[in-house]
Amino acid sequence: MNIPFLDLSPVYRESREAIDSALSRVAASGWFLLGKELAAFEEAYAQFCGVKHCAGVANGLDALYLALRALGVGRGDEVVVPSNTYIATWLAVSQCGAVPVPVEPDPATYNIDSSRIESAITARTRVILPVHLYGQPADMDAINALAQRRGLAVLDDCAQAHGARYKGRRVGGLATISAWSFYPGKNLGAMGDGGGVTTSEFSLDDAVRVLRNYGSRQKYLNEVKGCNSRLDEIQAAVLSAKLPMLDATVAQRRSIAARYLDALRGLPLGLPYVPEWAEPAWHLFVVRHRDRQRFQARLAELGIGTLVHYPIAPHRQAAYAELSMGEGSLPIAEAIHREVLSLPIWPGMSEAQVARVIDAVHDACA
Ligand SMILES: *Cc1c(COP(=O)(O)O)cnc(C)c1O
């Protein structure tokens, strides 16, 4: 039995009627941008997150970029980012003309170490940008308290955290403003690219809405240099059809994660650590192995699909050569990037498939 790293078909099968009717409804409407479907999804998703506003945009990278623009970030500013994240977090900062200032993670949670943030703050810092990596919430109370004391805004990258909770509160309503991706493989995925920005501050939501549509509130009147970054009607309708299932799919991920945590204990593997205040969304189930290449190759021989999130840290990418941050400059992030491996975890994975992965991991560790 081969187990793919990810199989999106069970979720489609579960909500097939709702999705297919959403697709044909939009096709028949003849209206494809900035219409009723977008407004309905924005309202539903804001409610899901427990915030006042949601603005749909074209993808997760744009959600981060437009949230930063709405906060007024521009050339010469600095934004504190995790050293251990997907590069999109950094690219959004660079797109604003600002500089990403990396802070190392807590090696237990993989999330930004809140105790290291303050020493990275300078007179040019405008925003702290934590990421809820792998769906595990970052320590938002500590980050918000520091931001308030230093007069900074907090934007959180929620691209992997749909349905996660922090101290009982939903991720998406914990920061000044929050950015989402609805890339197909995310916990709430569209049938193409999609993104969103949630906030309870009217002025920030309004700024994102103007920026996503050419900087225009009224056709052919352009207030600011905006861009074209809209969540189209088809994607909005698909997301509305899938949203009612989100909590149930996260619960399925959680029970698979609980099985893995229980059955893989005691192996020479680093397992995810969950602080008592965290309810992760389990977008990814990430283990650490000292000889990842051999471990991954053995799992592949046994028919288990795995991926590395991520193989190279942003500061070691050619795209950030300008920072001249050599090997060893951010050692915690670099060690994580050398050793992590993501196991299959998706809603609809059968008990037999989970058991098969567990057996294979035991074999590959032997
Ligand atoms: C997926 C992802 C993004 C970017 O989202 P896209 O929709 O692919 O542009 C940003 N940050 C993180 C942490 C992500 O996982």
The ligand as an SDF file (V2000), in Angstrom:
LIG
                    3D

 15 15  0  0  0  0  0  0  0  0999 V2000
    1.8350   28.9420    1.8390 C   0  0  0  0  0  0  0  0  0  0  0  0
    2.5230   29.9580    2.6830 C   0  0  0  0  0  0  0  0  0  0  0  0
    2.6150   31.3050    2.3050 C   0  0  0  0  0  0  0  0  0  0  0  0
    2.2810   31.8040    0.9340 C   0  0  0  0  0  0  0  0  0  0  0  0
    1.0180   31.5020    0.4770 O   0  0  0  0  0  0  0  0  0  0  0  0
    0.7300   31.4460   -1.1110 P   0  0  0  0  0  0  0  0  0  0  0  0
   -0.7550   31.4150   -1.1670 O   0  0  0  0  0  0  0  0  0  0  0  0
    1.3670   30.2070   -1.6220 O   0  0  0  0  0  0  0  0  0  0  0  0
    1.2930   32.6860   -1.7120 O   0  0  0  0  0  0  0  0  0  0  0  0
    3.1530   32.2120    3.2020 C   0  0  0  0  0  0  0  0  0  0  0  0
    3.6080   31.8130    4.4040 N   0  0  0  0  0  0  0  0  0  0  0  0
    3.5600   30.5270    4.8010 C   0  0  0  0  0  0  0  0  0  0  0  0
    4.0600   30.1710    6.1570 C   0  0  0  0  0  0  0  0  0  0  0  0
    3.0330   29.5650    3.9460 C   0  0  0  0  0  0  0  0  0  0  0  0
    2.9980   28.2800    4.3430 O   0  0  0  0  0  0  0  0  0  0  0  0
  1  2  1  0
  2  3  1  0
  2 14  2  0
  3  4  1  0
  3 10  2  0
  4  5  1  0
  5  6  1  0
  6  7  2  0
  6  8  1  0
  6  9  1  0
 10 11  1  0
 11 12  2  0
 12 13  1  0
 12 14  1  0
 14 15  1  0
M  END
$$$$
